[in-house]
Amino acid sequence: MGLDQTALNEAALARIEPGSPVAIIDIGSNSVRLVAYSGISRAPTPLYNEKVLCGLGRNVLSTGRLNEEAVRRALQALARFRVLCETMHVGQVFVLATAAARDAENGPAFLEAARAACGHPIELLSGRREAELSAYGVISGFHAPDGVVGDLGGGSLELVDLRGSAVGSGVTMPLGGLALQDLSGGSLKKARKIAAEALKKAGPQLDTLKGRTFYAVGGTWRALARLHQAARDYRLHVMHGYTIEPNDELSFLQVVEQSDAATLAAVESVSEARRPLLAYGAVVLEELIRSGRPREIAISATGVREGLLYEKLDDAARARDPLLLAAAELNRLRCRSPGHGPELQAWTDAFMASLSTPETADERRLRHAACLLADVNWRTHPDYRGEQSLNVIAHASFVGIDHPGRAYLAVAVFFRHEGVAPEKASPLLRQLAGPRLFEQARLLGAVLRVAFPVSVAMEGVLPRTPLAMRDGAVVLTLPHALRDLASDRLSNRLRGLGRLLGVEARIEIEG
């Protein structure tokens, strides 16, 4: 969804009010999970996350009933979650139940016992409702998403078309890992046939997927992505926004299906209870890729739970940018003078407008986030500020950003501390950013290296000291009252920016 400049700045300046924590308990077919958040926000901050792999959906389709041991484990987890919520002083608790409780004949009895254990009402989601919340979760976690959301749980797969903030029709199928294992009698060959046949009913969704993004939601697909990263020696271990090219994914999925899970690289990062489901998740994803022919697969760490929080926001809150909100919160918490970040945005806006090569809207958005993050590690020892900034920003729990965007933010702030020589940058992050974003990061880093000796990270200075390209040179203008800011150090930084742009640079004193 597009935001004009006023809305972007408003979003960046907005503070996330802490309020009372909220929690969501998700009673799924494979796991029962508690996630507590700082509040209902466009950029919710997780306070605590715990899951128990109970396997409620195991054999439900063949027996019609929830397994007694799985029920016992689930109720035990829910009782623990109740105490944890009380300990955290959670103000609101939302409890959701999905396919296993929906499909089992003893589901109503279990839900009654579950309500008593957790102490809160439970919303039993229909397949259509689950698909809708999954789509909202992807809207909350991706900037201007366009494609099809696929939420794979233990009991079911939900598919729904998504264009920006517009949610299309959804469909649910019994293709969750536990359900498919049950239906196929443990045969992957039979599981493939079941998946292919079921997906024929998803024509309205898969017919629109060609050349667009498939957003993969669910723990099994996240586990497969983690293994994919290990197999490719991919070092940015952040799941959200990780993208995979379909042909590469197909070859990897075939390896997963044909291998003993215990032999896969980094399989120790996947719980033993989930490992048997990897091959079934691979089968479903492979059939989806063959049927829908997406342009890319994007892994989403946001789903039903985040979708529920997003649903509870008003239209104005939904329109805010979660990346800029999160960056604004870090700016408020960790920078020397929080008002300096928005001033950096405006100061660099004016400079970028004076150049002959305009930014795209997405590049401007990333630059605004980088300005808010430029001073977050000022307390770190000077020798390590660049490295620490890079690590904090690259691995932050941001949403609304892909991996190239993460690389840009991390490298831009790294350059602000360490200088803009390209060989100083992490080869991985340089590759992830790509040529244009990497050069944009170098440019912003050089500009920030001029800004901080002028403002010393304090607000109120930059609006009086404009930087602009004028008459073929980079010019920093100082008012007469601040003329003594001119120094060899500042001149050297300004000349460094000029060399990057291939022009001369000078300081001018007004008056």
Secondary structure by P-SEA (a helix, b strand, c coil): ccccaaaaaaaaaccccccbbbbbbbbccccccccccccccccccccbbbbbbccccccccccccccaaaaaaaaaaaaaaaaaaaaacccbbbbbbccccccccaaaaaaaaaaaaacbbbbbccaaaaaaaaaaaaaacccccbbbbbbbcccbbbbbbbccccccbbbbccccaaaaaaaacccaaaaaaaaaaaaccaaaaaaacccbbbbbbcaaaaaaaaaaaaaacccccccccccccaaaaaaaaaaaaaccccccccccccccccccaaaaaaaaaaaaaaaccccbbbbbcccaaaaaaaaacccccccccaaaaaaaaaaaccccccaaaaaaaaaaaaaaaaccccccaaaaaaaaaaaaacccccccccccaaaaaaaaaaacccccccaaaaaaaaaaaaaaccccccccccaaaaaaacaaaaaaaaaaaaaaaaaaaaccccccccccbbbbbccccbbbbbcccccccccaaaaaaaaaaaaaacccccccccc
